[in-house]
Each structure stands twice: as structure tokens, then as C-alpha cells.
Amino acid sequence: MAKLATWIRTNDLLDMSPSRMVATLYDEAIAALQDTKQAIAWNDIESRCNAVSLAHELVGALYLCLDNERGGKVAENLASIYGFILQRLHRINFENDPSIADEAIGLLTPLRDSWVELDHKIENPEAHAPVAVAS
């Protein structure tokens, strides 16, 4: 996690809620995958390798953050998704194939959206409280 400080300022990270931190990891992983696709389009091998490495590190961090005890089946399912993505990311450098990055983005985006929604609910619980209907 030493590289976290290179793309997220330490003070910002320390001020984040746990749900915001997870959402940020997703944001950064997706951004690295977008950078991967751009590097492939530009035929920039070094940038592609660096972006794939960063995406791999970020998805690996998400994997390592899983709490299998408390997370139960959800953590197990996320571990499967992250493991699949980690396995596939290596293929990008061998095949120079942006569709693999697209596949990973497609898997990560709805998960990211769920964490952002959760973070908003935690930040503004009264805005998400059920409304009582008078009869």
C-alpha cells in the first residue's frame, strides 16, 4: 500500500470514511484501467505496463481488505470477482488487448457505484430515512 500515497494525498486518505476509502480504491482502479486502454491505443508499452501494475495493486488492495469473517457470502463473492480480475489483468500485457480492461471495468463499476451509494447513505442518513405516510 506504499503507492497509495502517490495517487491519494495522505491527509485526504486519513480524513476518509472506510466506505469512501473503498470507493476511492475502485475509482483509482477504474482510472488505471482506462489509462491502460489509452496506452494500448497509443502503442505505449511502458505506460500500459505501469497502468496494469497499478490496477493490479489496487484490485489486490481491495482483495486484501475483505473481511471473510464478517463479510460471509458477500466477501466470498467479491474475492471470486477480484481473483478473476487479478488473473485476467496479466493477459493485457501479453495480448495487448483493451477488451480485458473493459471486462474488468465492467465488473468493477457496479461495485464502485454500490460503495458510493453506501457512502452517501452513511454521510446523510436522514436523507435516506424511510418516509412515514399518514393514512
Summary of the structure (lengths in Angstrom):
residues: 135
radius of gyration: 17.1
end to end distance: 54.2
largest distance: 65.3
contacts: 362
relative contact order: 0.13
helix: 83%
strand: 0%
